[in-house]
Amino acid sequence: MPPTDASAGTGPGSVPLHLGGAVPWDIHGTGDAGAWDKSAGDKSARDTASFGDGEDTLDLRLPDEFVTQFVAPRLADGLDDLLDHVPTWGPTATPVGMFQLVPVRLEHDLPLVRRWMNDPAVAPFWDLAGSHNKTESHLRAQIDGDGRSTPCLGVLDGTPMSYWEIYRADLDPLARHYPARPHDTGIHLLIGGAADRGRGLGSALLRAVADLVLDRRPACARVVAEPDLSNTPSVAAFLSAGFRFAAEVDLPGKRAALMIRDRVLRGLM
């Protein structure tokens, strides 16, 4: 699980939006802001089963029996691990242009993502500023991981302009803090360039990506996110994107607004 709200303004002078990102979580906990413990290391069987406090998504190890029964067969069939093959989702038309999620290619995309993470408006929320290795380790853990989180560039009209993480919220620390349902899918978003913030792009792209998730993941009934409750522009962006405010939840490092976009309500909101 990564940050709590990522930069994407909704209007002139708006503060950076954290549309899902890195905070300290326990399973059933997630966020776009704050530092989180990404320390590696073996977990005991008890910790693995309970997703112990203070662990981030990428630190959590799925039980071997789960991998054997559900993950391995999907890989053998050529399917993306747990997220229905994000690389095949393709482009989608939005009010702001043609948009596509393109999985991060570490060797090619690391400099761009690292530059975005070192933006002073972004750094406090994603906690990935600093050395080349810090951002690389974060990306590599997802790319080489078990498929619960897929890092992507958001490409608008041919230009990479945002960073996304599509993740299994029901297998994330966030699930400890709300009544998760199987296949709930979470999103984290960072609008990369300052010139792209404050123009309403966040709302338009959040709606487009939420609809992509629902279209490409038939087993998923809900898309979820957890922006900081005090980040009014972020919450407003989710509301404008067809999410509903479901609850206030106490997460490590913040009080969050649990935002949900429901499949059954997508035609009404």
C-alpha positions in Angstrom: 0.0 0.0 0.0 1.4 3.4 -1.0 0.6 7.1 -0.2 -2.7 8.8 0.9 -3.5 11.6 -1.5 -1.4 12.6 -4.5 -0.9 15.9 -6.2 -3.8 16.8 -8.5 -5.4 20.2 -7.9 -9.1 21.0 -8.7 -8.8 24.7 -9.1 -6.4 27.6 -9.1 -4.3 27.8 -6.0 -5.5 24.4 -4.7 -3.3 22.4 -2.5 -1.8 19.3 -3.8 -4.3 16.5 -3.9 -3.4 13.1 -2.5 -5.5 10.7 -4.4 -4.3 7.6 -2.7 -0.6 7.1 -1.8 1.8 6.3 1.0 1.2 6.4 4.7 2.0 3.9 7.4 -0.6 1.2 7.2 -1.5 -2.0 8.8 -3.4 -4.4 6.6 -6.7 -3.0 6.9 -4.7 0.6 6.4 -3.4 2.7 3.4 -2.6 6.2 2.3 -1.0 8.8 0.0 0.8 10.8 2.6 3.4 10.3 5.3 6.3 7.9 5.8 5.6 4.2 5.9 7.8 1.4 7.0 8.9 -0.5 3.9 11.4 -2.6 5.8 11.8 -6.0 4.4 12.2 -9.2 6.4 10.6 -12.5 7.1 7.2 -12.5 8.9 6.1 -15.2 11.2 3.1 -17.4 10.2 1.0 -15.5 12.7 2.0 -12.1 11.3 1.4 -13.3 7.8 -2.1 -14.5 8.6 -3.0 -11.3 10.5 -1.2 -8.8 8.4 0.5 -7.3 11.4 0.3 -3.7 12.4 2.6 -1.2 10.7 3.1 -3.2 7.5 2.8 -1.7 4.0 1.1 -3.5 1.1 4.4 -4.4 -0.4 5.7 -5.8 2.9 2.8 -8.2 3.2 3.3 -11.8 2.1 0.4 -13.7 0.8 0.0 -17.1 2.5 1.5 -19.9 0.4 -1.8 -21.7 0.1 -3.4 -18.6 -1.4 -0.6 -18.2 -4.0 -0.9 -21.9 -4.9 -4.7 -21.9 -5.3 -5.3 -18.5 -6.9 -2.2 -16.7 -8.1 -0.2 -19.5 -9.7 -3.0 -20.7 -12.0 -3.6 -17.2 -13.3 0.0 -16.8 -14.1 0.0 -20.1 -15.9 -2.9 -18.9 -18.0 -1.0 -15.8 -18.9 -3.2 -13.5 -16.8 -2.0 -10.6 -14.8 -1.6 -11.5 -11.1 -4.7 -10.6 -9.2 -5.6 -7.4 -11.3 -6.9 -8.8 -14.6 -3.9 -7.8 -16.7 -3.7 -4.0 -16.4 -1.4 -3.8 -19.5 -4.2 -4.9 -21.8 -6.8 -2.3 -20.6 -6.1 0.0 -23.4 -6.9 3.7 -24.0 -10.1 5.4 -23.0 -11.7 8.7 -24.2 -12.1 11.3 -21.5 -13.3 14.9 -21.5 -9.7 16.0 -21.3 -8.3 13.8 -24.0 -7.3 10.1 -24.8 -5.9 8.5 -21.7 -4.1 5.2 -21.0 -2.5 3.5 -18.1 0.9 2.2 -19.2 2.7 -0.1 -16.7 6.0 1.5 -15.5 9.1 0.2 -17.3 11.7 0.7 -14.6 14.8 1.4 -16.8 12.9 3.8 -19.0 10.5 5.6 -16.6 12.4 5.8 -13.3 14.0 9.2 -14.0 10.5 10.7 -14.7 8.8 9.2 -11.6 11.8 10.1 -9.4 11.6 13.7 -10.6 7.9 13.9 -9.7 8.5 12.3 -6.3 11.1 15.0 -5.6 8.7 17.8 -6.3 8.4 19.8 -3.0 4.6 19.8 -3.4 4.6 16.0 -3.6 7.4 14.8 -1.4 5.7 15.2 2.0 2.8 12.9 0.9 4.6 10.1 -1.0 7.7 9.9 1.1 9.7 8.8 -1.9 11.9 11.8 -2.4 15.6 11.6 -2.2 18.0 9.1 -3.6 17.6 7.2 -6.9 17.4 4.0 -5.0 14.4 5.0 -2.8 12.1 5.4 -5.8 13.5 2.5 -7.6 13.0 0.2 -4.6 9.4 1.3 -4.3 8.7 0.6 -8.0 10.6 -2.7 -8.2 8.8 -4.1 -5.2 5.5 -3.8 -7.1 6.9 -4.8 -10.5 8.6 -7.9 -9.1 5.9 -8.6 -6.5 2.9 -10.9 -6.3 0.6 -8.7 -8.4 -1.4 -6.9 -5.7 -0.2 -3.5 -6.9 0.6 -2.3 -10.5 2.5 1.0 -10.9 1.6 2.8 -14.1 2.2 6.1 -16.0 -0.9 7.9 -16.9 -0.5 9.0 -20.6 -2.8 11.8 -21.8 -2.8 12.4 -25.5 0.5 10.7 -25.8 2.3 12.5 -23.0 3.1 10.9 -19.6 1.7 13.2 -17.0 0.7 11.2 -14.0 1.6 8.3 -11.8 -0.9 5.7 -10.7 -1.0 2.6 -8.6 -3.8 0.2 -9.1 -4.0 -2.2 -6.2 -6.2 -4.9 -4.5 -7.7 -3.0 -1.6 -9.1 -6.2 -0.2 -5.5 -7.6 0.1 -4.1 -4.3 1.3 -3.6 -2.9 4.9 -6.6 -0.6 4.2 -8.9 -3.7 4.5 -8.3 -3.7 8.2 -10.0 -0.3 8.5 -13.2 -0.8 6.5 -15.6 -3.6 5.7 -13.7 -4.8 2.6 -15.3 -7.0 -0.1 -13.6 -9.4 -2.4 -11.9 -7.8 -5.3 -12.3 -4.2 -4.0 -9.8 -2.2 -6.1 -7.9 0.8 -4.8 -6.3 3.7 -6.7 -3.4 6.1 -5.9 -2.8 9.0 -8.1 -0.1 11.6 -8.5 -0.4 14.4 -11.1 3.2 14.9 -12.1 3.7 18.4 -13.5 2.7 21.6 -11.7 1.2 22.9 -14.9 -1.3 20.0 -14.9 -2.5 20.7 -11.4 -5.4 23.0 -10.6 -7.2 22.4 -13.9 -9.7 19.7 -13.0 -7.7 16.9 -14.5 -7.7 15.0 -11.3 -11.5 14.6 -11.3 -11.7 13.7 -15.0 -9.0 11.1 -14.8 -10.2 9.6 -11.5 -13.6 9.0 -13.1 -12.0 7.5 -16.2 -9.7 5.2 -14.3 -12.5 4.1 -11.9 -14.6 3.2 -14.9 -11.7 1.4 -16.5 -11.4 -0.7 -13.4 -15.1 -1.6 -13.3 -15.1 -2.4 -17.1 -11.9 -4.5 -17.1 -12.4 -6.2 -13.7 -15.9 -7.8 -13.8 -15.5 -9.3 -10.3 -14.8 -5.9 -8.8 -18.0 -4.2 -7.5 -16.3 -1.1 -5.9 -13.3 1.2 -6.4 -12.0 2.7 -3.2 -9.6 5.4 -2.0 -8.8 7.1 1.2 -7.7 10.8 0.9 -6.9 12.8 4.0 -10.2 14.1 5.4 -8.6 17.6 5.9 -7.6 17.7 2.2 -10.9 19.3 1.0 -9.8 19.6 -2.7 -8.9 16.0 -2.8 -12.2 14.9 -1.3 -14.0 17.2 -3.7 -12.2 15.7 -6.7 -13.4 12.2 -5.7 -16.9 13.4 -5.3 -16.8 15.1 -8.7 -15.5 11.8 -10.1 -18.5 9.8 -9.0 -17.2 8.5 -5.7 -19.4 8.7 -2.6 -18.2 9.6 0.9 -18.6 6.4 2.9 -17.0 7.0 6.3 -14.3 8.6 8.3 -11.6 6.2 9.2 -8.6 6.5 11.4 -5.5 5.3 9.6 -1.9 5.4 10.8 -0.8 9.1 10.3 -4.2 10.5 9.3 -7.9 10.6 9.6 -9.1 9.6 6.1 -12.3 10.0 4.0 -13.2 6.5 2.7 -14.4 7.2 -0.9 -16.2 4.5 -2.9 -17.3 4.3 -6.5 -19.9 1.6 -6.7 -20.6 -0.4 -9.9 -24.3 -0.3 -9.2 -24.3 3.5 -8.9 -22.0 4.4 -11.7 -24.8 5.5 -14.0 -26.2 7.8 -11.4 -23.1 9.6 -10.1 
